[in-house]
Amino acid sequence: MPYKNIADLPEKVRNNLPKHAQEIYKEAFNNAYDQYKTRQDREEVSHRVAWTALKTSYEKNEEGKWKKKSH
């Protein structure tokens, strides 16, 4: 199901990502969820798309915390 706001995101996402990263995740998930209407694994694929989208702007640092990539 699409997420209305970042407070609705899975705990794994909320507890590990900065707010801006959560917003990217939510938007990517919702777009993918809308795009893959006919797939039975729609939700799973949407989560994978969201993580991939997030990783274009964020990465884990040495301590395992997510941080914005410096381009």
N, CA, C, O and CB atoms as a CASP TS submission, in Angstrom:
PFRMAT TS
TARGET T0000
AUTHOR 0000-0000-0000
METHOD Language model
MODEL 1
PARENT N/A
ATOM      1  N   MET     1       0.830  -1.185   0.000  1.00  0.00           N
ATOM      2  CA  MET     1       0.000   0.000   0.000  1.00  0.00           C
ATOM      3  C   MET     1       0.870   1.241   0.000  1.00  0.00           C
ATOM      4  O   MET     1       1.931   1.243   0.625  1.00  0.00           O
ATOM      5  CB  MET     1      -0.942   0.002   1.201  1.00  0.00           C
ATOM      6  N   PRO     2       0.459   2.278  -0.671  1.00  0.00           N
ATOM      7  CA  PRO     2       1.230   3.524  -0.690  1.00  0.00           C
ATOM      8  C   PRO     2       1.282   4.143   0.709  1.00  0.00           C
ATOM      9  O   PRO     2       0.412   3.905   1.547  1.00  0.00           O
ATOM     10  CB  PRO     2       0.618   4.526  -1.699  1.00  0.00           C
ATOM     11  N   TYR     3       2.310   4.930   0.932  1.00  0.00           N
ATOM     12  CA  TYR     3       2.494   5.598   2.229  1.00  0.00           C
ATOM     13  C   TYR     3       2.073   7.052   2.114  1.00  0.00           C
ATOM     14  O   TYR     3       2.536   7.772   1.230  1.00  0.00           O
ATOM     15  CB  TYR     3       3.969   5.496   2.708  1.00  0.00           C
ATOM     16  N   LYS     4       1.180   7.490   3.024  1.00  0.00           N
ATOM     17  CA  LYS     4       0.710   8.881   3.007  1.00  0.00           C
ATOM     18  C   LYS     4       1.762   9.830   3.551  1.00  0.00           C
ATOM     19  O   LYS     4       1.911  10.946   3.053  1.00  0.00           O
ATOM     20  CB  LYS     4      -0.576   9.019   3.817  1.00  0.00           C
ATOM     21  N   ASN     5       2.497   9.393   4.575  1.00  0.00           N
ATOM     22  CA  ASN     5       3.558  10.226   5.131  1.00  0.00           C
ATOM     23  C   ASN     5       4.668   9.337   5.682  1.00  0.00           C
ATOM     24  O   ASN     5       4.513   8.118   5.767  1.00  0.00           O
ATOM     25  CB  ASN     5       3.005  11.162   6.237  1.00  0.00           C
ATOM     26  N   ILE     6       5.782   9.950   6.055  1.00  0.00           N
ATOM     27  CA  ILE     6       6.931   9.153   6.470  1.00  0.00           C
ATOM     28  C   ILE     6       6.694   8.415   7.787  1.00  0.00           C
ATOM     29  O   ILE     6       7.375   7.430   8.070  1.00  0.00           O
ATOM     30  CB  ILE     6       8.146  10.038   6.598  1.00  0.00           C
ATOM     31  N   ALA     7       5.753   8.871   8.581  1.00  0.00           N
ATOM     32  CA  ALA     7       5.441   8.165   9.829  1.00  0.00           C
ATOM     33  C   ALA     7       4.837   6.791   9.558  1.00  0.00           C
ATOM     34  O   ALA     7       4.836   5.931  10.439  1.00  0.00           O
ATOM     35  CB  ALA     7       4.479   8.996  10.683  1.00  0.00           C
ATOM     36  N   ASP     8       4.327   6.577   8.356  1.00  0.00           N
ATOM     37  CA  ASP     8       3.722   5.296   7.978  1.00  0.00           C
ATOM     38  C   ASP     8       4.736   4.292   7.415  1.00  0.00           C
ATOM     39  O   ASP     8       4.403   3.125   7.208  1.00  0.00           O
ATOM     40  CB  ASP     8       2.631   5.533   6.957  1.00  0.00           C
ATOM     41  N   LEU     9       5.957   4.738   7.172  1.00  0.00           N
ATOM     42  CA  LEU     9       6.980   3.859   6.597  1.00  0.00           C
ATOM     43  C   LEU     9       7.317   2.714   7.545  1.00  0.00           C
ATOM     44  O   LEU     9       7.085   2.820   8.749  1.00  0.00           O
ATOM     45  CB  LEU     9       8.248   4.657   6.267  1.00  0.00           C
ATOM     46  N   PRO    10       7.859   1.626   7.016  1.00  0.00           N
ATOM     47  CA  PRO    10       8.259   0.506   7.874  1.00  0.00           C
ATOM     48  C   PRO    10       9.269   0.969   8.928  1.00  0.00           C
ATOM     49  O   PRO    10      10.048   1.894   8.697  1.00  0.00           O
ATOM     50  CB  PRO    10       8.860  -0.640   7.025  1.00  0.00           C
ATOM     51  N   GLU    11       9.239   0.322  10.063  1.00  0.00           N
ATOM     52  CA  GLU    11      10.120   0.672  11.173  1.00  0.00           C
ATOM     53  C   GLU    11      11.592   0.661  10.759  1.00  0.00           C
ATOM     54  O   GLU    11      12.364   1.525  11.175  1.00  0.00           O
ATOM     55  CB  GLU    11       9.902  -0.288  12.334  1.00  0.00           C
ATOM     56  N   LYS    12      11.975  -0.315   9.943  1.00  0.00           N
ATOM     57  CA  LYS    12      13.363  -0.425   9.475  1.00  0.00           C
ATOM     58  C   LYS    12      13.795   0.846   8.752  1.00  0.00           C
ATOM     59  O   LYS    12      14.943   1.273   8.877  1.00  0.00           O
ATOM     60  CB  LYS    12      13.526  -1.642   8.546  1.00  0.00           C
ATOM     61  N   VAL    13      12.898   1.438   8.010  1.00  0.00           N
ATOM     62  CA  VAL    13      13.196   2.658   7.265  1.00  0.00           C
ATOM     63  C   VAL    13      13.220   3.848   8.218  1.00  0.00           C
ATOM     64  O   VAL    13      14.169   4.632   8.207  1.00  0.00           O
ATOM     65  CB  VAL    13      12.158   2.883   6.137  1.00  0.00           C
ATOM     66  N   ARG    14      12.192   3.987   9.032  1.00  0.00           N
ATOM     67  CA  ARG    14      12.094   5.124   9.962  1.00  0.00           C
ATOM     68  C   ARG    14      13.254   5.170  10.953  1.00  0.00           C
ATOM     69  O   ARG    14      13.760   6.246  11.270  1.00  0.00           O
ATOM     70  CB  ARG    14      10.779   5.059  10.725  1.00  0.00           C
ATOM     71  N   ASN    15      13.667   4.023  11.433  1.00  0.00           N
ATOM     72  CA  ASN    15      14.695   3.986  12.476  1.00  0.00           C
ATOM     73  C   ASN    15      16.115   4.100  11.947  1.00  0.00           C
ATOM     74  O   ASN    15      17.038   4.307  12.734  1.00  0.00           O
ATOM     75  CB  ASN    15      14.568   2.723  13.256  1.00  0.00           C
ATOM     76  N   ASN    16      16.320   3.972  10.654  1.00  0.00           N
ATOM     77  CA  ASN    16      17.676   3.953  10.115  1.00  0.00           C
ATOM     78  C   ASN    16      18.017   5.085   9.158  1.00  0.00           C
ATOM     79  O   ASN    16      19.194   5.339   8.903  1.00  0.00           O
ATOM     80  CB  ASN    16      17.895   2.680   9.428  1.00  0.00           C
ATOM     81  N   LEU    17      17.024   5.760   8.631  1.00  0.00           N
ATOM     82  CA  LEU    17      17.294   6.774   7.616  1.00  0.00           C
ATOM     83  C   LEU    17      17.006   8.184   8.116  1.00  0.00           C
ATOM     84  O   LEU    17      16.070   8.393   8.887  1.00  0.00           O
ATOM     85  CB  LEU    17      16.472   6.496   6.377  1.00  0.00           C
ATOM     86  N   PRO    18      17.814   9.157   7.676  1.00  0.00           N
ATOM     87  CA  PRO    18      17.500  10.561   7.975  1.00  0.00           C
ATOM     88  C   PRO    18      16.167  10.950   7.326  1.00  0.00           C
ATOM     89  O   PRO    18      15.697  10.281   6.406  1.00  0.00           O
ATOM     90  CB  PRO    18      18.641  11.499   7.477  1.00  0.00           C
ATOM     91  N   LYS    19      15.574  12.023   7.809  1.00  0.00           N
ATOM     92  CA  LYS    19      14.250  12.446   7.329  1.00  0.00           C
ATOM     93  C   LYS    19      14.211  12.612   5.805  1.00  0.00           C
ATOM     94  O   LYS    19      13.288  12.117   5.158  1.00  0.00           O
ATOM     95  CB  LYS    19      13.847  13.761   7.998  1.00  0.00           C
ATOM     96  N   HIS    20      15.187  13.291   5.234  1.00  0.00           N
ATOM     97  CA  HIS    20      15.188  13.512   3.789  1.00  0.00           C
ATOM     98  C   HIS    20      15.252  12.184   3.036  1.00  0.00           C
ATOM     99  O   HIS    20      14.587  12.013   2.013  1.00  0.00           O
ATOM    100  CB  HIS    20      16.370  14.409   3.384  1.00  0.00           C
ATOM    101  N   ALA    21      16.044  11.256   3.538  1.00  0.00           N
ATOM    102  CA  ALA    21      16.139   9.936   2.908  1.00  0.00           C
ATOM    103  C   ALA    21      14.803   9.199   2.998  1.00  0.00           C
ATOM    104  O   ALA    21      14.424   8.490   2.066  1.00  0.00           O
ATOM    105  CB  ALA    21      17.255   9.100   3.570  1.00  0.00           C
ATOM    106  N   GLN    22      14.092   9.362   4.108  1.00  0.00           N
ATOM    107  CA  GLN    22      12.775   8.747   4.260  1.00  0.00           C
ATOM    108  C   GLN    22      11.799   9.311   3.226  1.00  0.00           C
ATOM    109  O   GLN    22      10.969   8.582   2.683  1.00  0.00           O
ATOM    110  CB  GLN    22      12.234   8.973   5.687  1.00  0.00           C
ATOM    111  N   GLU    23      11.906  10.599   2.962  1.00  0.00           N
ATOM    112  CA  GLU    23      11.032  11.218   1.962  1.00  0.00           C
ATOM    113  C   GLU    23      11.324  10.664   0.568  1.00  0.00           C
ATOM    114  O   GLU    23      10.403  10.400  -0.205  1.00  0.00           O
ATOM    115  CB  GLU    23      11.204  12.751   1.970  1.00  0.00           C
ATOM    116  N   ILE    24      12.606  10.488   0.249  1.00  0.00           N
ATOM    117  CA  ILE    24      12.983   9.892  -1.032  1.00  0.00           C
ATOM    118  C   ILE    24      12.419   8.481  -1.129  1.00  0.00           C
ATOM    119  O   ILE    24      11.850   8.098  -2.152  1.00  0.00           O
ATOM    120  CB  ILE    24      14.523   9.873  -1.201  1.00  0.00           C
ATOM    121  N   TYR    25      12.581   7.715  -0.062  1.00  0.00           N
ATOM    122  CA  TYR    25      12.097   6.329  -0.032  1.00  0.00           C
ATOM    123  C   TYR    25      10.588   6.286  -0.266  1.00  0.00           C
ATOM    124  O   TYR    25      10.103   5.498  -1.078  1.00  0.00           O
ATOM    125  CB  TYR    25      12.449   5.658   1.319  1.00  0.00           C
ATOM    126  N   LYS    26       9.850   7.134   0.450  1.00  0.00           N
ATOM    127  CA  LYS    26       8.387   7.161   0.333  1.00  0.00           C
ATOM    128  C   LYS    26       7.947   7.488  -1.089  1.00  0.00           C
ATOM    129  O   LYS    26       7.075   6.817  -1.640  1.00  0.00           O
ATOM    130  CB  LYS    26       7.794   8.182   1.307  1.00  0.00           C
ATOM    131  N   GLU    27       8.544   8.512  -1.682  1.00  0.00           N
ATOM    132  CA  GLU    27       8.165   8.906  -3.035  1.00  0.00           C
ATOM    133  C   GLU    27       8.501   7.814  -4.053  1.00  0.00           C
ATOM    134  O   GLU    27       7.699   7.518  -4.938  1.00  0.00           O
ATOM    135  CB  GLU    27       8.863  10.209  -3.418  1.00  0.00           C
ATOM    136  N   ALA    28       9.673   7.226  -3.925  1.00  0.00           N
ATOM    137  CA  ALA    28      10.066   6.162  -4.853  1.00  0.00           C
ATOM    138  C   ALA    28       9.158   4.948  -4.696  1.00  0.00           C
ATOM    139  O   ALA    28       8.736   4.352  -5.687  1.00  0.00           O
ATOM    140  CB  ALA    28      11.534   5.759  -4.624  1.00  0.00           C
ATOM    141  N   PHE    29       8.857   4.580  -3.450  1.00  0.00           N
ATOM    142  CA  PHE    29       7.972   3.439  -3.215  1.00  0.00           C
ATOM    143  C   PHE    29       6.601   3.708  -3.832  1.00  0.00           C
ATOM    144  O   PHE    29       6.074   2.869  -4.563  1.00  0.00           O
ATOM    145  CB  PHE    29       7.837   3.152  -1.698  1.00  0.00           C
ATOM    146  N   ASN    30       6.028   4.862  -3.543  1.00  0.00           N
ATOM    147  CA  ASN    30       4.686   5.181  -4.046  1.00  0.00           C
ATOM    148  C   ASN    30       4.634   5.199  -5.568  1.00  0.00           C
ATOM    149  O   ASN    30       3.669   4.721  -6.164  1.00  0.00           O
ATOM    150  CB  ASN    30       4.228   6.526  -3.504  1.00  0.00           C
ATOM    151  N   ASN    31       5.663   5.747  -6.193  1.00  0.00           N
ATOM    152  CA  ASN    31       5.700   5.770  -7.666  1.00  0.00           C
ATOM    153  C   ASN    31       5.791   4.355  -8.231  1.00  0.00           C
ATOM    154  O   ASN    31       5.094   4.012  -9.187  1.00  0.00           O
ATOM    155  CB  ASN    31       6.894   6.614  -8.166  1.00  0.00           C
ATOM    156  N   ALA    32       6.648   3.542  -7.635  1.00  0.00           N
ATOM    157  CA  ALA    32       6.784   2.159  -8.102  1.00  0.00           C
ATOM    158  C   ALA    32       5.504   1.373  -7.866  1.00  0.00           C
ATOM    159  O   ALA    32       5.090   0.581  -8.713  1.00  0.00           O
ATOM    160  CB  ALA    32       7.958   1.469  -7.401  1.00  0.00           C
ATOM    161  N   TYR    33       4.878   1.592  -6.717  1.00  0.00           N
ATOM    162  CA  TYR    33       3.639   0.885  -6.380  1.00  0.00           C
ATOM    163  C   TYR    33       2.559   1.200  -7.413  1.00  0.00           C
ATOM    164  O   TYR    33       1.789   0.327  -7.813  1.00  0.00           O
ATOM    165  CB  TYR    33       3.155   1.270  -4.958  1.00  0.00           C
ATOM    166  N   ASP    34       2.520   2.447  -7.831  1.00  0.00           N
ATOM    167  CA  ASP    34       1.548   2.854  -8.851  1.00  0.00           C
ATOM    168  C   ASP    34       1.915   2.263 -10.217  1.00  0.00           C
ATOM    169  O   ASP    34       1.039   1.859 -10.981  1.00  0.00           O
ATOM    170  CB  ASP    34       1.473   4.398  -8.939  1.00  0.00           C
ATOM    171  N   GLN    35       3.197   2.218 -10.510  1.00  0.00           N
ATOM    172  CA  GLN    35       3.659   1.731 -11.813  1.00  0.00           C
ATOM    173  C   GLN    35       3.462   0.229 -11.984  1.00  0.00           C
ATOM    174  O   GLN    35       3.163  -0.225 -13.089  1.00  0.00           O
ATOM    175  CB  GLN    35       5.119   2.071 -12.000  1.00  0.00           C
ATOM    176  N   TYR    36       3.622  -0.549 -10.921  1.00  0.00           N
ATOM    177  CA  TYR    36       3.579  -2.007 -11.021  1.00  0.00           C
ATOM    178  C   TYR    36       2.235  -2.589 -10.565  1.00  0.00           C
ATOM    179  O   TYR    36       2.203  -3.585  -9.842  1.00  0.00           O
ATOM    180  CB  TYR    36       4.701  -2.609 -10.198  1.00  0.00           C
ATOM    181  N   LYS    37       1.162  -1.985 -10.975  1.00  0.00           N
ATOM    182  CA  LYS    37      -0.190  -2.390 -10.564  1.00  0.00           C
ATOM    183  C   LYS    37      -0.519  -3.841 -10.864  1.00  0.00           C
ATOM    184  O   LYS    37      -1.253  -4.477 -10.108  1.00  0.00           O
ATOM    185  CB  LYS    37      -1.198  -1.520 -11.234  1.00  0.00           C
ATOM    186  N   THR    38       0.006  -4.366 -11.942  1.00  0.00           N
ATOM    187  CA  THR    38      -0.390  -5.708 -12.377  1.00  0.00           C
ATOM    188  C   THR    38       0.478  -6.830 -11.810  1.00  0.00           C
ATOM    189  O   THR    38       0.188  -8.005 -12.035  1.00  0.00           O
ATOM    190  CB  THR    38      -0.356  -5.774 -13.869  1.00  0.00           C
ATOM    191  N   ARG    39       1.517  -6.491 -11.093  1.00  0.00           N
ATOM    192  CA  ARG    39       2.420  -7.524 -10.563  1.00  0.00           C
ATOM    193  C   ARG    39       1.921  -8.061  -9.231  1.00  0.00           C
ATOM    194  O   ARG    39       1.452  -7.302  -8.383  1.00  0.00           O
ATOM    195  CB  ARG    39       3.838  -6.966 -10.400  1.00  0.00           C
ATOM    196  N   GLN    40       2.024  -9.361  -9.053  1.00  0.00           N
ATOM    197  CA  GLN    40       1.630  -9.966  -7.786  1.00  0.00           C
ATOM    198  C   GLN    40       2.604  -9.601  -6.675  1.00  0.00           C
ATOM    199  O   GLN    40       2.215  -9.514  -5.510  1.00  0.00           O
ATOM    200  CB  GLN    40       1.540 -11.481  -7.926  1.00  0.00           C
ATOM    201  N   ASP    41       3.866  -9.388  -7.029  1.00  0.00           N
ATOM    202  CA  ASP    41       4.883  -9.032  -6.034  1.00  0.00           C
ATOM    203  C   ASP    41       5.085  -7.511  -5.979  1.00  0.00           C
ATOM    204  O   ASP    41       6.184  -7.026  -5.709  1.00  0.00           O
ATOM    205  CB  ASP    41       6.221  -9.736  -6.359  1.00  0.00           C
ATOM    206  N   ARG    42       4.027  -6.792  -6.233  1.00  0.00           N
ATOM    207  CA  ARG    42       4.040  -5.337  -6.339  1.00  0.00           C
ATOM    208  C   ARG    42       4.695  -4.647  -5.147  1.00  0.00           C
ATOM    209  O   ARG    42       5.532  -3.763  -5.325  1.00  0.00           O
ATOM    210  CB  ARG    42       2.640  -4.835  -6.493  1.00  0.00           C
ATOM    211  N   GLU    43       4.324  -5.041  -3.951  1.00  0.00           N
ATOM    212  CA  GLU    43       4.865  -4.384  -2.762  1.00  0.00           C
ATOM    213  C   GLU    43       6.357  -4.675  -2.595  1.00  0.00           C
ATOM    214  O   GLU    43       7.140  -3.776  -2.289  1.00  0.00           O
ATOM    215  CB  GLU    43       4.101  -4.834  -1.514  1.00  0.00           C
ATOM    216  N   GLU    44       6.741  -5.922  -2.796  1.00  0.00           N
ATOM    217  CA  GLU    44       8.156  -6.301  -2.678  1.00  0.00           C
ATOM    218  C   GLU    44       9.011  -5.541  -3.697  1.00  0.00           C
ATOM    219  O   GLU    44      10.069  -5.012  -3.355  1.00  0.00           O
ATOM    220  CB  GLU    44       8.326  -7.827  -2.876  1.00  0.00           C
ATOM    221  N   VAL    45       8.554  -5.493  -4.931  1.00  0.00           N
ATOM    222  CA  VAL    45       9.283  -4.786  -5.984  1.00  0.00           C
ATOM    223  C   VAL    45       9.359  -3.297  -5.655  1.00  0.00           C
ATOM    224  O   VAL    45      10.393  -2.670  -5.885  1.00  0.00           O
ATOM    225  CB  VAL    45       8.607  -5.003  -7.361  1.00  0.00           C
ATOM    226  N   SER    46       8.306  -2.735  -5.133  1.00  0.00           N
ATOM    227  CA  SER    46       8.288  -1.311  -4.792  1.00  0.00           C
ATOM    228  C   SER    46       9.300  -0.990  -3.702  1.00  0.00           C
ATOM    229  O   SER    46       9.942   0.060  -3.740  1.00  0.00           O
ATOM    230  CB  SER    46       6.889  -0.888  -4.346  1.00  0.00           C
ATOM    231  N   HIS    47       9.446  -1.883  -2.733  1.00  0.00           N
ATOM    232  CA  HIS    47      10.460  -1.672  -1.688  1.00  0.00           C
ATOM    233  C   HIS    47      11.868  -1.740  -2.291  1.00  0.00           C
ATOM    234  O   HIS    47      12.736  -0.948  -1.926  1.00  0.00           O
ATOM    235  CB  HIS    47      10.307  -2.729  -0.556  1.00  0.00           C
ATOM    236  N   ARG    48      12.092  -2.670  -3.199  1.00  0.00           N
ATOM    237  CA  ARG    48      13.409  -2.770  -3.835  1.00  0.00           C
ATOM    238  C   ARG    48      13.719  -1.511  -4.651  1.00  0.00           C
ATOM    239  O   ARG    48      14.842  -1.007  -4.619  1.00  0.00           O
ATOM    240  CB  ARG    48      13.475  -4.018  -4.740  1.00  0.00           C
ATOM    241  N   VAL    49      12.731  -1.013  -5.371  1.00  0.00           N
ATOM    242  CA  VAL    49      12.900   0.214  -6.149  1.00  0.00           C
ATOM    243  C   VAL    49      13.222   1.381  -5.216  1.00  0.00           C
ATOM    244  O   VAL    49      14.094   2.197  -5.516  1.00  0.00           O
ATOM    245  CB  VAL    49      11.626   0.516  -6.981  1.00  0.00           C
ATOM    246  N   ALA    50      12.521   1.459  -4.093  1.00  0.00           N
ATOM    247  CA  ALA    50      12.736   2.555  -3.146  1.00  0.00           C
ATOM    248  C   ALA    50      14.151   2.527  -2.567  1.00  0.00           C
ATOM    249  O   ALA    50      14.795   3.569  -2.455  1.00  0.00           O
ATOM    250  CB  ALA    50      11.707   2.484  -2.013  1.00  0.00           C
ATOM    251  N   TRP    51      14.638   1.332  -2.198  1.00  0.00           N
ATOM    252  CA  TRP    51      16.011   1.233  -1.676  1.00  0.00           C
ATOM    253  C   TRP    51      17.016   1.622  -2.753  1.00  0.00           C
ATOM    254  O   TRP    51      18.002   2.298  -2.460  1.00  0.00           O
ATOM    255  CB  TRP    51      16.303  -0.202  -1.169  1.00  0.00           C
ATOM    256  N   THR    52      16.782   1.212  -3.979  1.00  0.00           N
ATOM    257  CA  THR    52      17.692   1.551  -5.070  1.00  0.00           C
ATOM    258  C   THR    52      17.706   3.058  -5.307  1.00  0.00           C
ATOM    259  O   THR    52      18.769   3.649  -5.498  1.00  0.00           O
ATOM    260  CB  THR    52      17.291   0.813  -6.359  1.00  0.00           C
ATOM    261  N   ALA    53      16.547   3.669  -5.294  1.00  0.00           N
ATOM    262  CA  ALA    53      16.460   5.123  -5.478  1.00  0.00           C
ATOM    263  C   ALA    53      17.188   5.851  -4.354  1.00  0.00           C
ATOM    264  O   ALA    53      17.897   6.829  -4.592  1.00  0.00           O
ATOM    265  CB  ALA    53      14.987   5.577  -5.536  1.00  0.00           C
ATOM    266  N   LEU    54      17.012   5.377  -3.160  1.00  0.00           N
ATOM    267  CA  LEU    54      17.659   5.987  -2.006  1.00  0.00           C
ATOM    268  C   LEU    54      19.180   5.939  -2.136  1.00  0.00           C
ATOM    269  O   LEU    54      19.871   6.902  -1.805  1.00  0.00           O
ATOM    270  CB  LEU    54      17.217   5.288  -0.721  1.00  0.00           C
ATOM    271  N   LYS    55      19.688   4.821  -2.615  1.00  0.00           N
ATOM    272  CA  LYS    55      21.141   4.623  -2.707  1.00  0.00           C
ATOM    273  C   LYS    55      21.799   5.489  -3.773  1.00  0.00           C
ATOM    274  O   LYS    55      23.028   5.537  -3.839  1.00  0.00           O
ATOM    275  CB  LYS    55      21.440   3.176  -2.993  1.00  0.00           C
ATOM    276  N   THR    56      21.026   6.172  -4.607  1.00  0.00           N
ATOM    277  CA  THR    56      21.630   7.104  -5.558  1.00  0.00           C
ATOM    278  C   THR    56      22.062   8.386  -4.855  1.00  0.00           C
ATOM    279  O   THR    56      22.943   9.093  -5.345  1.00  0.00           O
ATOM    280  CB  THR    56      20.646   7.426  -6.695  1.00  0.00           C
ATOM    281  N   SER    57      21.444   8.695  -3.700  1.00  0.00           N
ATOM    282  CA  SER    57      21.758   9.927  -2.971  1.00  0.00           C
ATOM    283  C   SER    57      22.377   9.692  -1.599  1.00  0.00           C
ATOM    284  O   SER    57      23.011  10.590  -1.045  1.00  0.00           O
ATOM    285  CB  SER    57      20.516  10.742  -2.812  1.00  0.00           C
ATOM    286  N   TYR    58      22.200   8.500  -1.048  1.00  0.00           N
ATOM    287  CA  TYR    58      22.682   8.202   0.305  1.00  0.00           C
ATOM    288  C   TYR    58      23.554   6.955   0.304  1.00  0.00           C
ATOM    289  O   TYR    58      23.425   6.078  -0.550  1.00  0.00           O
ATOM    290  CB  TYR    58      21.500   8.018   1.272  1.00  0.00           C
ATOM    291  N   GLU    59      24.451   6.904   1.294  1.00  0.00           N
ATOM    292  CA  GLU    59      25.302   5.743   1.489  1.00  0.00           C
ATOM    293  C   GLU    59      25.552   5.574   2.983  1.00  0.00           C
ATOM    294  O   GLU    59      25.346   6.500   3.767  1.00  0.00           O
ATOM    295  CB  GLU    59      26.642   5.886   0.707  1.00  0.00           C
ATOM    296  N   LYS    60      25.994   4.393   3.361  1.00  0.00           N
ATOM    297  CA  LYS    60      26.330   4.154   4.768  1.00  0.00           C
ATOM    298  C   LYS    60      27.762   4.600   5.017  1.00  0.00           C
ATOM    299  O   LYS    60      28.646   4.364   4.194  1.00  0.00           O
ATOM    300  CB  LYS    60      26.148   2.652   5.145  1.00  0.00           C
ATOM    301  N   ASN    61      27.987   5.250   6.163  1.00  0.00           N
ATOM    302  CA  ASN    61      29.344   5.643   6.525  1.00  0.00           C
ATOM    303  C   ASN    61      30.031   4.514   7.288  1.00  0.00           C
ATOM    304  O   ASN    61      29.483   3.418   7.408  1.00  0.00           O
ATOM    305  CB  ASN    61      29.331   6.935   7.368  1.00  0.00           C
ATOM    306  N   GLU    62      31.219   4.777   7.798  1.00  0.00           N
ATOM    307  CA  GLU    62      32.005   3.751   8.483  1.00  0.00           C
ATOM    308  C   GLU    62      31.289   3.179   9.706  1.00  0.00           C
ATOM    309  O   GLU    62      31.490   2.016  10.055  1.00  0.00           O
ATOM    310  CB  GLU    62      33.341   4.322   8.901  1.00  0.00           C
ATOM    311  N   GLU    63      30.457   3.988  10.356  1.00  0.00           N
ATOM    312  CA  GLU    63      29.724   3.534  11.543  1.00  0.00           C
ATOM    313  C   GLU    63      28.413   2.831  11.188  1.00  0.00           C
ATOM    314  O   GLU    63      27.683   2.392  12.077  1.00  0.00           O
ATOM    315  CB  GLU    63      29.437   4.715  12.455  1.00  0.00           C
ATOM    316  N   GLY    64      28.116   2.725   9.901  1.00  0.00           N
ATOM    317  CA  GLY    64      26.889   2.072   9.475  1.00  0.00           C
ATOM    318  C   GLY    64      25.674   2.982   9.450  1.00  0.00           C
ATOM    319  O   GLY    64      24.549   2.506   9.299  1.00  0.00           O
ATOM    320  N   LYS    65      25.885   4.290   9.598  1.00  0.00           N
ATOM    321  CA  LYS    65      24.790   5.268   9.555  1.00  0.00           C
ATOM    322  C   LYS    65      24.634   5.778   8.124  1.00  0.00           C
ATOM    323  O   LYS    65      25.620   5.954   7.408  1.00  0.00           O
ATOM    324  CB  LYS    65      25.056   6.457  10.541  1.00  0.00           C
ATOM    325  N   TRP    66      23.396   6.010   7.720  1.00  0.00           N
ATOM    326  CA  TRP    66      23.135   6.535   6.386  1.00  0.00           C
ATOM    327  C   TRP    66      23.457   8.023   6.359  1.00  0.00           C
ATOM    328  O   TRP    66      23.077   8.769   7.262  1.00  0.00           O
ATOM    329  CB  TRP    66      21.663   6.282   5.968  1.00  0.00           C
ATOM    330  N   LYS    67      24.170   8.449   5.302  1.00  0.00           N
ATOM    331  CA  LYS    67      24.499   9.858   5.129  1.00  0.00           C
ATOM    332  C   LYS    67      24.370  10.211   3.646  1.00  0.00           C
ATOM    333  O   LYS    67      24.464   9.355   2.767  1.00  0.00           O
ATOM    334  CB  LYS    67      25.937  10.169   5.658  1.00  0.00           C
ATOM    335  N   LYS    68      24.152  11.496   3.407  1.00  0.00           N
ATOM    336  CA  LYS    68      24.027  11.967   2.028  1.00  0.00           C
ATOM    337  C   LYS    68      25.379  11.840   1.346  1.00  0.00           C
ATOM    338  O   LYS    68      26.410  12.180   1.928  1.00  0.00           O
ATOM    339  CB  LYS    68      23.514  13.439   1.975  1.00  0.00           C
ATOM    340  N   LYS    69      25.372  11.351   0.112  1.00  0.00           N
ATOM    341  CA  LYS    69      26.600  11.232  -0.653  1.00  0.00           C
ATOM    342  C   LYS    69      27.112  12.614  -1.023  1.00  0.00           C
ATOM    343  O   LYS    69      26.332  13.523  -1.307  1.00  0.00           O
ATOM    344  CB  LYS    69      26.379  10.381  -1.912  1.00  0.00           C
ATOM    345  N   SER    70      28.423  12.762  -1.018  1.00  0.00           N
ATOM    346  CA  SER    70      29.014  14.011  -1.506  1.00  0.00           C
ATOM    347  C   SER    70      29.394  13.799  -2.961  1.00  0.00           C
ATOM    348  O   SER    70      30.201  12.927  -3.284  1.00  0.00           O
ATOM    349  CB  SER    70      30.262  14.442  -0.647  1.00  0.00           C
ATOM    350  N   HIS    71      28.809  14.600  -3.830  1.00  0.00           N
ATOM    351  CA  HIS    71      29.039  14.431  -5.279  1.00  0.00           C
ATOM    352  C   HIS    71      30.084  15.383  -5.756  1.00  0.00           C
ATOM    353  O   HIS    71      30.414  15.394  -6.942  1.00  0.00           O
ATOM    354  CB  HIS    71      27.754  14.639  -6.075  1.00  0.00           C
TER
END
